[in-house]
Amino acid sequence: MKSLRLLLMGAAFATASLAQSAYSQELVIWHDLGDNGIKWFEEAGAEFAKENPGVTITSISYPTDQWFGRVISAINTNTAPDLIYNNYERVIRIETQTDFLMDLTDTLSGMDTSSFLTDADMSVAKYNDKTIILPTQRVQMGFGVRKSWLEKVGESFPQTWDDVKRIAVKFKNDDPDANGKDDTFGLALEAAKPRDLIHMLDLYTFGAGLRHTLIDPEGKIVIDEPKHAAVLKEFMKTFTDYGFVAPDTINHSFGEMYQVIEGGRAGMFRVGDWNVKKWDAQALNGDFELGNWPAHFDDETNAVVIGGMRGVAVPDNSPNKELAVKFAQFLLSKPAQQAALENVGAAVRKDLDIADLSERRQYFAAAKGNLNAYDFPESVLPYYPELEASFHRALLSAISNPPADWDAFIKDLAKEMREKTALLKN
């Protein structure tokens, strides 16, 4: 009898273990959102588990450069995570390198997103007629200015580029942080890599109300069109003629630019919706105002720039593909979107509670600025990254050795870019 009892107990334990394993499942998602992203996925996972008992979400954040390499390698060696998460243009790179992301067209069309996803959002989700992400967070970027510095130099938030130039001189010369040192600059920018420098030019261009920075979707170079040329010339002068930035800005990438901003050395700078939570409580301690990017033209409406769309993708070799798609859909639910807004500072739904957010976080959450969306040329022009790299090299050369005639430089550069485009198309 004892042996029988032991046998029955063993069978019961094995059955319980099998049942537990059947209902215990881990989904792994790789992203580059840091601690805020980890907290978001933790909260979203807890909500998901209420409807899917036994399912846990493990999110791993990598620096962006590492994220690219790890995701591509994992997909190509059949060791992919269940899901990946990043900005749309970064997911495009994964797709072009692997051609192994799931087409989520049927998944997205089967969801009721009409109240919060626009046609533009839906188009951003596609690449080569394939839906590669479920769009979950619009990335808004506004113009920020140190509030105490404005008060110190007797100015208000700049509305126009002329305002910016006047205030930048004061921020450089009038000791706005009152530390008795000559260590402040008007603007914080970055220039080291193509996406550093051209990204900042994107913001000033789209922020001025224009469309396209270097090239339009039909492959037409636009930098020598009058308004585009005017913005480009002024942008280049911030590094050279005007001296509005730190002398070593030509070597700055995202990290160095943040050091200038958070170190209290720059008075005007980019503010992403993901920055505000930290800058409200640390580094800037809420000492900044938010608004549209400066206006350059009376007949164009300046704006906050929608500089991207973050979304979730599912590798075709996801270990738990069906459940991964289910969690991807859940990231557009109200609980997951509320957690995204509170932890990362961005979402796409319009029915979220924003009452407890700071004034600056509400500015983005309620989309209070005029909005102008980036056009993602890399999504329609396969050769764009190479063209952008050539554009970047030419701009860096001009920063290092400024031309005597900026108008002539831009005219010549446009010709060079047209010739480069013709070669790349062929």
N, C-alpha and C positions, 0 to 999 in steps of 0.2 A: 504493500500500500504506500509506503514511504517513497519507493521508487516511482510509483505512479503519480503521487502528488508532485514530486520534483519534476517529472516529465511534463505534467500539466502546467506547472508554474513556469517552466522554461518555454513552453509553447505560448502561454499567455504573454510572457515578457517579449518573445519574438514578435508576436502579433502587435503588441503595443508599440514596439520599436518601429515596425513597418508602418503602422498607422501614423506615428509621429513623423517619420521621414517623408511620408506622403503629404503631410500637411506642413512641413517645415522646408521652406525653400528660400534661398538667398538670391537676390538680384544685385548685380554689381554694375555701377555706373561710373564712368571716368569723365572728369570735367577739369576746368582750370579756375574755378570760382573761389578757391581758398576756403578759409574757415566759414565765411558767410554761406558759401554754397554747401558745405558739409552740413551746416545746421539746417539749411533749407531742406535738403534731401532727407535728413533725419526726421524732421517734422512731417514732411510729405509722406515718408514711409510709414510713420506711425498712423497717419490717417488712412493710408492705403490698407494697412493691416486690419483695420476695423471691418473692412469689407472682404478682406482676403486673409483670414486667420493663418498664422504660421509663416507668412511671407515677411522677410526682412530685406531692407534696402541698405546696401553698403556702398557708400560713395567714396571715391578716391580722387583727390585733387592733385594735379601735377602742374608745374610751371608750363606756360603755353608751349614753349619750344619742345619740352619733354613730352607733353601730351601728344603732339603731332607724331613724334617718332614711336612712342609706345603704341598708339592706336594703329598706325599703319603696320608696324611689325606684328602686332597681335592678330590683326585681321589676316595678314598674309601667311601667318603660321598656324592658323586655325585655333588660336588661343584668345579669341576676342572676348571682351566683357559683354555683358548682356545689353547695355546701352552706352551711348556716348552723348556728351552734351557740350555744346560750344556755340560760338557765333556762326551764323550762316556761312560766311565766306571761308571760315576755317573748316567747316564740314565739307564744303565744296572741295577743298584740297584733299581731304580723306577720300572722297569719291573719285577724284581724278587719279589718285595714286593707287586705288585698290579696285574701283568699279565693283564694290561689294557691299553697298549699303542697301537695305531693304527699300523697295518702292512703297511709300506710305500713302499713295493716292487714294486707294479704297478706304483706308483707315480714316483719313481726314474727311473724305466726302461723306462717310457714314456718321460723322459727328455733327451735332447742332452747334455750330460756332458763329452763326450769322449775326448774332448780337454783339460780337466783339472782334472778330477777325475780318479785316477788310480785303478787298480784291488785291491790294498791294501786298498785304501780309501773305495771302495765298500764293501770289506770284513769287515772292521771295522764298517760299518753301520749296520751289521747284528748281531743278537743274537738269538740263537736257531732257525735258518732258518727264522727269521723274521727281516725285515728291521725296526729298531726302531728309526733311525734318518735319516735326510738328512744331510750329512756331509758338513759343511760350513766353518770351520776354522781349518787348521792344527796348532797344538800347537808345536812350535819349542823352544828348550831351548839350549842355548850356554853357554860357559864359559866366565865369565867376570873378568877383572882385572883393578884395579884403575891405570889409566895412569900416574898420577902425582907421585904415589908411586913407579912405575917402574923406572921413571926418577930419583927419589930421591935415590934409592938403586943401580942404574946403571945396570938395567936389561931390557930386552925386553920381549915381550909377550911369556909366556911359551908354548913350543910345546910338551914336554914330562913330565912324572910324576917326573923324576929326576929334571927337571927344576922347577916344582911346589914345590918340597921339599926344594930346595935351596932358592928359592924366599920366601917361607913361613917363613923360619927362619929369613930372613932379615926383612920381614914385622913385625915380632914379636919383634925383638931386636933393629932395627935401627931407631926407631921413624920416620916412613915414612910420617906421617902427620905433622911432625915438631912442635908438640905442647908441647914438653918437658915432656910428660907423658908416662908411660908404660901402654898403654891402647889399643893397637892394636893387631890383630890376623891375621894369614895367611889366614884362610878360614872361611866362614860362612856356617854352616850346621844346620840341625834340626834332632831331634831324638825322640820327645815325644810320637808320635803315630806311628802305623805301616806304614801308608802311608808317614809319615814324613821321617823316617829313611830309609825305603826300597826304597822310591822314590829317595832319594839322591844316594843310592847304584845303583839303576837303571841307573841314569845319568852317573856315573863313569864307569859302566860296558858297557852299550851300547855306551857311548862316546868313550870307548877304542876300539870299533869296534866289540865287542862280541855280541852274541845273547843270550837272556834269562838271568835272574838274579838268581833265586832260582830253577826254574823248567821249563822244556820245554813243548810244547803242548801235547806231548805223556805221560806226567806225570813222566818224568825222572828227578831226582834231579841232578843239575849241579854244585853246589857250591864247590865240591872237585875236579872238573876237573882242570888241572894245571893252565890254564890262569884265570879261574874264581876264583880259590883259591888265586892266586896272587893279583888280584884286591881287593878281599874281605879283605885279610890280610892288605894291605896298607890302605884301607879305614878305617878299625877298628883302625889302629895305629894313624890316624889323631886325634882321640878322646883321645888316651891313650899315647902310647910311644912317639909320636911326639909332642903332645900338641899344635896342630895347631889351635885349636878352643877355644872359650871362655869356661871356666870351667863348666858353667851351661848349655851348649848346650844340654846335655841329656834331659833337660826339655823344649827345644825349639820346637815350632811348627812354622807354616808359619809366623805368626805375629811376633814372637820373632826373627826369622831369619831375617825378613825384617828390624826390628829395628836395628840389628847389622849392616846390610848392609847400610841402609840409614843414620844411625848414624855415619858412617865413622869409624867403628871399625874393619872392615874386608877388606882385600885386594883382595881376590879372592872369587867368588861366582857364583851361578846360575843366568843367565839372561834369563827370558822368553820373548817371542816376545811382550807380553802385558806390560812388565815393561818399555820398552825403551822410550816410549813417555814421561812418567813421569820423568824418570831418566835423560833424555836429558835436561829437563827444571827445575826440582826440585830435591831436595835431593842430587843427585850426580852431577847435573849440567853439564852433558856430560863428566865427568871425569872418563871414563872407556873405555876399549877396549874389543872387542868381537872376539871370535874365536871358533874353535873346542875344545871339551874336551880333556884333555891331553892324549897323546899316552902312552901306557904301553908296547907295543910289536912292534918290527921292522916289523913283517909280518902281522900286522893288521892295517887297516886304521882308525885313530881316526875320530870323527864325531861330528856334532851337532845332538842332539837327537830330533826326532819327538816324543814327550812325550804324545801325545794324539790327539784326533780329537773332536772338538766341533761340536754339531749339534742340529737341532731343531726336536722336537718330538710333536706328537699330541695325547692327551689322547682320548680314544674311546668315552668318555663322554664329549668331547669338546662341549661347548654350541653352537658354530658356526663352525662345523666341516668342511664343504665344503669350506668356506672362509678361515679357518685356514690353510687348505692344500694349498690353492692358495698362501697365504702369505709365507708359508714354502718354496714353490717352488721359490717364488720371491727372497728369501734370497740368492739364487744362481745366480741371475741376475747380470750383470755388475755394475749397480748403487748401489745395496745393498752390493756387494762385495767390491766396492771401498770405501764405507762408513765404512765397517768393518775394512778394512786395515788401514784407516786413524784414526779411533777411538779406535779400540781394538788392532791393530797391527798384525792381522792375516787374511788370506783368503785362498781360494783354486784356484781361477781363475788365469790364467797366462797372461791375456790381460789387466792388470790394470796399471794405471799411477803411477809410483813410483819416478818420477824425483824430486818432491818437498820434499821427505822424507829425513831425516837426513842420514848420512852415516851409522849409526848403525841400523836404521830402514830399510834401503835398504838392509843391510846384510841379514836380515830375509826375507824381501819381495821378494828378488831375489834369495833366497835359495842359498847363496854363499858358505856356508859350505858344507862339506860332510854330507850326511843325513843318519842316521840309526834309523829306526822306532821301538818304543817299541812294545812288542808282545801281550799285554793285556791277560795274562793268565787267568784272571777272566772271560773272554768271552768264554773260552773253557773248563775250569776246575771249576765246581761249588763249589768245596771245597777249592779253592785257598785262599779266604779271611781268612778262619780259619787257614790254613797252614801258611800264611804270618804272622798272629798274633803270632803263636808259634815261628816262626823265629825271629820276632821282640823281643819277650821276652828274647830269648837266647842271642841276640846281646846286648840288654840293660844290661843284667847281666854281659856280658863280658866287657862292657864299665865301669861298676861300679867296677868290680873286674877282672882286666885283667889277662888272663891266662899266665903262664910262657912259654908255647909253643903254639904259634898261629897255627902252622901246625897241631898239635895234636887236638887242639880245633876245627878246621874246619873239620877234619876227623871225629871226634866224632859227631859234629853237623850234618854233612851230613847223618850219620847213623840214628841219631834221626829223621831227616826230612823224611827219607825213611820209617821209622817205622810209623811216623805220617801219611804219605801219604797213606800207606797201610790201616790204620785204617779208614781214612776218605773216601777212595774209597768204603769200605764195609759198 
